[in-house]
Amino acid sequence: MAPSESAPLTPSAGRVIAVIPAFNEAESIEGVVDELVGVCPGIDYLVVNDGSVDETAAVCRRRGFRLLDLPVNLGLAGAVQAGMKYAHLAGYDAVLQLDGDGQHDPRFISPLAEALTSQDADIVIGSRFLDQKKGRGMRMAGSRLLSGLIRVTCGARITDPTSGMRLFSRNLVGEFAWNINYGPEPDTIAYLIRNGASVVETPVSMRDREAGQSYLTAFHSMVYMLNMCMSIIFVQWFRKRRESS
């Protein structure tokens, strides 16, 4: 899918901030922020440096980027939650989760914002697979498995449960900011759907990582998949939703 050339944010989406978790993304973070600001000048952003051991923080300071510099590595869930707390305290109406490795094209932000308001959604996921089939390989097999488990346990069709490009409404920003066990992961999506949250998808295309270090190594990917499956099947049933204002 080709994005539109211009992508102004939907005014009714209100104040939107992009939270950009970054772990050892010194080679890509500059381009990510520059592209975001160039394509969507109306959106604020916050780079959350997740205890990087490279020059990520130094690059952000040199360029004057808005930076939250965590002293230790908290992992993706901790970095996103830190950004959510900042956004909630600052009164933003919506938060965009945007990867710091350049895979997410900011020209797709406008359709996500449009879906958030027109469909009265709590979360909008940028899906790579709404208008094309999933390929082969272990990663796609894992994505199929997670989609299937969400369908069986929640009755919802989520085609891209592992997509890291998501837009959250203010109600969900508060929940992700202050509640425990709210990682931006498929099991949390399943849990929220079962507890009444409206989660929709819009089609996006994503680019390959060109530099930097992923949060998930091959070993951690296997552990991640096992944890997600166990959580969706078993753990989420014992959680109770506490909504935040």
C-alpha positions in Angstrom: 0.0 0.0 0.0 1.3 3.4 -0.9 0.8 6.2 1.6 -0.5 9.6 0.7 2.2 12.3 -0.1 0.9 14.6 2.6 -0.3 13.4 5.9 -1.8 16.1 8.1 -3.1 14.7 11.4 -6.9 14.6 11.9 -7.7 17.7 14.0 -10.3 15.8 16.0 -7.5 13.5 17.2 -6.4 16.4 19.5 -2.9 16.7 20.8 -0.8 13.7 19.6 2.7 12.7 20.7 4.9 10.0 19.2 6.7 8.0 21.9 9.9 6.6 20.3 11.6 3.9 22.4 15.2 3.6 21.4 17.8 1.0 22.4 21.2 1.4 20.7 19.6 3.4 17.7 22.4 6.0 17.3 22.6 5.2 13.6 18.9 5.6 12.8 17.3 7.8 15.5 18.3 11.1 13.8 16.6 10.1 10.5 13.5 8.8 12.3 12.9 12.1 14.1 13.8 14.2 11.1 11.4 12.3 8.9 8.6 12.4 11.5 8.9 16.2 11.9 9.1 16.7 8.2 6.1 14.6 7.3 3.9 15.4 10.4 5.0 18.8 11.7 1.9 19.0 13.9 2.9 16.0 16.0 5.0 16.2 19.1 7.5 13.5 19.9 9.6 12.0 22.8 12.6 9.8 22.3 12.9 7.4 25.2 16.5 6.3 25.4 16.3 2.9 27.0 19.7 2.6 28.7 21.5 2.5 25.4 25.3 1.8 25.5 25.9 3.5 22.1 25.6 7.2 21.2 21.8 7.3 21.0 21.5 9.8 23.9 24.4 11.9 22.6 22.9 12.2 19.1 19.6 13.3 20.6 21.2 15.9 22.8 23.4 17.2 19.9 20.3 17.7 17.7 18.2 19.1 20.5 15.6 16.3 20.3 13.1 16.0 23.1 14.6 13.2 25.2 13.8 11.0 28.2 17.1 9.4 29.1 16.5 6.2 31.2 19.6 5.3 33.3 19.1 1.6 32.9 17.6 -0.7 30.2 14.0 -1.4 31.1 13.1 -3.2 27.9 10.4 -2.2 25.4 7.5 -2.4 27.9 9.3 -0.2 30.5 10.4 2.3 27.9 6.9 2.7 26.4 5.3 3.0 29.8 7.8 5.8 30.7 6.7 7.6 27.6 3.1 7.0 28.4 3.5 8.5 31.8 5.1 11.6 30.3 2.2 11.9 27.8 -0.5 11.4 30.3 0.9 13.9 32.8 1.4 16.4 29.9 -2.3 16.0 28.9 -1.9 14.6 25.4 -5.1 13.2 23.8 -3.4 10.3 21.9 0.0 8.6 21.9 1.6 7.0 18.8 4.1 4.2 19.5 6.8 4.5 16.8 9.9 2.4 16.5 13.3 4.1 16.6 14.8 1.9 13.8 13.1 3.6 10.8 10.8 0.7 10.0 7.7 2.8 10.5 6.7 5.2 7.7 5.2 8.4 9.3 3.0 9.0 6.2 0.7 6.3 7.6 0.1 8.2 10.8 -2.8 10.2 9.4 -4.9 7.1 8.6 -4.3 5.8 12.1 -5.5 9.1 13.5 -8.5 9.1 11.2 -9.4 5.6 12.4 -9.0 6.5 16.0 -11.7 9.3 15.7 -14.0 7.9 13.0 -14.3 4.5 14.6 -14.2 5.7 18.2 -11.3 3.3 18.8 -9.2 2.9 21.9 -6.2 1.4 20.0 -5.5 1.5 16.3 -2.8 -0.9 15.0 -0.9 -0.4 11.8 -1.3 -3.7 10.1 1.0 -5.1 7.3 -1.5 -7.9 6.5 -4.9 -6.3 6.1 -4.5 -6.2 2.3 -1.8 -8.8 1.7 -1.0 -12.4 2.9 1.6 -13.2 5.5 4.8 -14.8 4.1 6.5 -17.9 5.3 9.1 -18.4 8.0 9.1 -18.8 11.7 8.2 -15.1 12.4 5.1 -15.3 10.2 4.2 -18.6 11.7 4.3 -17.0 15.1 2.2 -14.1 13.9 -0.4 -16.6 12.6 -0.4 -18.4 15.9 -1.0 -15.3 17.9 -3.7 -14.1 15.5 -5.4 -17.4 15.9 -5.2 -17.4 19.7 -6.7 -13.9 19.8 -9.5 -15.0 17.5 -10.3 -18.0 19.6 -10.1 -16.4 23.0 -11.5 -12.9 22.1 -13.5 -13.4 18.9 -11.5 -10.5 17.3 -9.6 -10.6 14.1 -6.2 -9.0 14.6 -4.1 -9.6 11.5 -0.8 -8.1 12.8 -0.7 -8.6 16.6 3.1 -7.9 16.8 3.0 -4.6 14.9 4.8 -1.9 16.9 3.0 0.9 15.1 0.0 1.7 17.3 -2.0 4.7 18.2 -3.6 4.9 21.7 -6.5 7.0 22.9 -6.2 9.1 26.0 -8.2 6.5 28.1 -5.7 3.8 27.2 -2.8 6.1 27.7 -3.7 6.4 31.3 -4.0 2.6 31.7 -0.7 1.9 30.0 1.0 4.7 32.1 0.0 3.7 35.6 -1.1 0.0 35.6 1.3 -2.9 35.9 1.7 -5.7 33.3 0.7 -3.4 30.5 3.4 -4.1 28.0 2.6 -3.1 24.4 2.3 -6.7 23.4 -0.3 -9.1 21.8 -1.3 -10.5 25.2 -2.2 -7.0 26.5 -4.2 -6.4 23.3 -6.1 -9.6 23.8 -6.7 -8.8 27.4 -8.1 -5.3 26.6 -10.3 -6.6 23.8 -11.9 -9.2 26.2 -12.5 -6.3 28.7 -14.3 -4.1 26.3 -11.6 -2.0 24.6 -12.2 -1.2 20.9 -9.1 -2.3 18.8 -9.1 -1.7 15.1 -6.4 -2.0 12.3 -5.5 0.1 9.3 -3.2 -1.0 6.5 0.5 0.1 6.6 3.7 -0.9 4.9 6.9 -1.2 6.9 10.5 -1.0 6.0 13.5 -3.2 6.9 15.7 -2.2 9.7 18.9 -0.7 8.3 20.9 -0.2 11.5 20.8 -0.5 15.3 19.9 -3.4 17.6 16.6 -5.1 17.9 15.0 -5.7 21.3 14.5 -9.3 20.2 17.3 -11.7 19.5 16.6 -15.2 18.0 16.6 -16.8 21.5 14.5 -14.0 23.0 12.1 -14.3 20.1 11.3 -17.9 21.0 10.9 -17.0 24.7 8.7 -14.1 23.7 6.4 -16.3 21.6 6.1 -18.9 24.4 5.3 -16.2 26.9 2.7 -14.5 24.7 1.0 -17.8 23.9 0.8 -18.8 27.6 -0.4 -15.3 28.6 -3.2 -15.2 26.0 -4.4 -18.7 26.8 -4.1 -18.7 30.6 -2.8 -15.7 32.4 -5.0 -12.9 31.0 -8.2 -14.6 32.4 -7.0 -13.8 36.0 -6.3 -10.1 35.5 -8.8 -7.4 36.4 -8.9 -4.2 34.4 -8.5 -1.0 36.4 -9.2 2.0 34.1 -7.4 5.2 34.6 -8.7 8.7 33.9 
